[in-house]
Amino acid sequence: MNAAGSRAAQGPLRRIVLAGATGTVGRLTAARLAATGTYDVALLTRDPAKAAALGLPGRLVGAEFASPATLRTALRGADALLLVTNDPLRPEHDVNLLDAAAAAGTPHVVKLSAQAVTDPDADDVITRWQRANEERLRASGLPWTLLRPRSFMTHALAWRRDIARYGVVRAVHGDSLNAAVDPADIADAAVHALTGSGHLGRTYALTGPRAISAREKTATLSEVLGRPLVFDEISLDRAREEWRRRLPEVLVEALTLSAERQHRGAKAAVASGVRDATGHAPRSFRAWATEQAPAFTHVPA
Ligand SMILES: NC(=O)c1ccc[n+]([C@@H]2O[C@H](COP(=O)([O-])OP(=O)(O)OC[C@H]3O[C@@H](n4cnc5c(N)ncnc54)[C@H](OP(=O)(O)O)[C@@H]3O)[C@@H](O)[C@H]2O)c1
């Protein structure tokens, strides 16, 4: 199939499948699609009963990325797929989703990738996985759109407990810059790509309006929350110890390489992808923090 064709040429869009529907980007995308009142949206999850508690708008559909049969059923009749996976150690998840999309003749696949794939110095296991995912999609013959976000602004939510308890933000390389993007802008781009025309065969580099450091994010959160916050720069060794508590060594190594690249300035460039895909400017960290302020004040024990 020709990836440069137009959406309109493929007939009316009715059924959209969101893989990763209960995740950060998937949830926001589901809410936006539901607000149009136009589409039958299938929200894939391993556990529909658990996902029901999230109150997501759309039809929850049980599917397991490791199970080709569940994916083939879920993708039957789909007009578009948002392809979100999150395990760099399970490349077969993307393989299975693409096989199911090909079997169903899905007319458009919008893939959530990462901006790091464009950095020739990025050779960690996470970036290699995303590069392979992109190559597989381009080689599939299915019409595609690639979304390549920089770091999500929502990572700052990991600071909530230390902020609530101690008024402290701890992070590595406090002055290194990242043109972090609001996941709401990624979801906007996904909705435009899934439902609009002119997105086939296009790649969008999604960043915020400017690069920002962890130290500046702390200062912004302090202003927004109306309380003093201290920024405490931790060593990379200490960060690695913390990552080791929840991640396998291979991912600890990938995060280490990623932090070092950020320290060298590799993630500071601002791109036009949010505006190109959506027509609106990217949201600032201050806007994100203001919207999220309640999440920083009501922290679960
Ligand atoms: N975080 C960042 O800063 C950043 C930056 C650039 C790119 N990215 C990319 O963004 C993607 C992650 O997006 P996200 O943060 O929105 O996702 P997320 O919050 O990590 O959510 C993951 C989703 O995948 C589903 N899932 C996981 N394993 C599954 C399985 N075996 N079978 C079926 N569903 C499964 C989960 O559903 P259930 O649990 O309900 O089954 C959940 O909906 C990754 O590809 C990552 O590389 C992230």
PDBQT file of the ligand as one rigid body, heavy atoms in Angstrom, charges set to zero:
ROOT
HETATM    1  N1  LIG A 401       8.084   8.378  28.834  1.00  0.00    +0.000 N 
HETATM    2  C1  LIG A 401       8.782   9.111  27.985  1.00  0.00    +0.000 C 
HETATM    3  O1  LIG A 401       9.401  10.143  28.347  1.00  0.00    +0.000 OA
HETATM    4  C2  LIG A 401       8.839   8.715  26.540  1.00  0.00    +0.000 A 
HETATM    5  C3  LIG A 401       9.543   9.510  25.637  1.00  0.00    +0.000 A 
HETATM    6  C4  LIG A 401       9.580   9.140  24.305  1.00  0.00    +0.000 A 
HETATM    7  C5  LIG A 401       8.897   7.998  23.886  1.00  0.00    +0.000 A 
HETATM    8  N2  LIG A 401       8.219   7.250  24.802  1.00  0.00    +0.000 N 
HETATM    9  C6  LIG A 401       7.546   6.026  24.335  1.00  0.00    +0.000 C 
HETATM   10  O2  LIG A 401       6.182   6.019  24.741  1.00  0.00    +0.000 OA
HETATM   11  C7  LIG A 401       5.748   4.657  24.808  1.00  0.00    +0.000 C 
HETATM   12  C8  LIG A 401       4.979   4.433  26.083  1.00  0.00    +0.000 C 
HETATM   13  O3  LIG A 401       3.817   5.245  26.084  1.00  0.00    +0.000 OA
HETATM   14  P1  LIG A 401       3.006   5.512  27.429  1.00  0.00    +0.000 P 
HETATM   15  O4  LIG A 401       3.962   6.083  28.441  1.00  0.00    +0.000 OA
HETATM   16  O5  LIG A 401       1.796   6.264  27.059  1.00  0.00    +0.000 OA
HETATM   17  O6  LIG A 401       2.635   4.035  27.872  1.00  0.00    +0.000 OA
HETATM   18  P2  LIG A 401       2.502   3.512  29.360  1.00  0.00    +0.000 P 
HETATM   19  O7  LIG A 401       1.917   4.557  30.244  1.00  0.00    +0.000 OA
HETATM   20  O8  LIG A 401       3.800   2.868  29.749  1.00  0.00    +0.000 OA
HETATM   21  O9  LIG A 401       1.395   2.375  29.190  1.00  0.00    +0.000 OA
HETATM   22  C9  LIG A 401       1.687   1.158  28.586  1.00  0.00    +0.000 C 
HETATM   23  C10 LIG A 401       0.426   0.610  27.963  1.00  0.00    +0.000 C 
HETATM   24  O10 LIG A 401       0.739  -0.619  27.281  1.00  0.00    +0.000 OA
HETATM   25  C11 LIG A 401      -0.182  -1.622  27.696  1.00  0.00    +0.000 C 
HETATM   26  N3  LIG A 401       0.551  -2.894  27.736  1.00  0.00    +0.000 N 
HETATM   27  C12 LIG A 401       1.771  -3.112  28.276  1.00  0.00    +0.000 A 
HETATM   28  N4  LIG A 401       2.118  -4.405  28.105  1.00  0.00    +0.000 NA
HETATM   29  C13 LIG A 401       1.081  -4.992  27.454  1.00  0.00    +0.000 A 
HETATM   30  C14 LIG A 401       0.846  -6.313  26.997  1.00  0.00    +0.000 A 
HETATM   31  N5  LIG A 401       1.762  -7.297  27.184  1.00  0.00    +0.000 N 
HETATM   32  N6  LIG A 401      -0.315  -6.582  26.349  1.00  0.00    +0.000 NA
HETATM   33  C15 LIG A 401      -1.246  -5.611  26.183  1.00  0.00    +0.000 A 
HETATM   34  N7  LIG A 401      -1.075  -4.314  26.601  1.00  0.00    +0.000 NA
HETATM   35  C16 LIG A 401       0.071  -4.038  27.227  1.00  0.00    +0.000 A 
HETATM   36  C17 LIG A 401      -0.689  -1.218  29.058  1.00  0.00    +0.000 C 
HETATM   37  O11 LIG A 401      -1.999  -1.704  29.183  1.00  0.00    +0.000 OA
HETATM   38  P3  LIG A 401      -2.551  -2.593  30.418  1.00  0.00    +0.000 P 
HETATM   39  O12 LIG A 401      -1.595  -2.441  31.573  1.00  0.00    +0.000 OA
HETATM   40  O13 LIG A 401      -3.917  -1.985  30.708  1.00  0.00    +0.000 OA
HETATM   41  O14 LIG A 401      -2.636  -3.973  29.888  1.00  0.00    +0.000 OA
HETATM   42  C18 LIG A 401      -0.684   0.310  28.947  1.00  0.00    +0.000 C 
HETATM   43  O15 LIG A 401      -1.891   0.745  28.386  1.00  0.00    +0.000 OA
HETATM   44  C19 LIG A 401       6.999   3.789  24.708  1.00  0.00    +0.000 C 
HETATM   45  O16 LIG A 401       7.088   3.291  23.416  1.00  0.00    +0.000 OA
HETATM   46  C20 LIG A 401       8.114   4.770  24.979  1.00  0.00    +0.000 C 
HETATM   47  O17 LIG A 401       9.332   4.391  24.370  1.00  0.00    +0.000 OA
HETATM   48  C21 LIG A 401       8.166   7.573  26.115  1.00  0.00    +0.000 A 
ENDROOT
TORSDOF 0
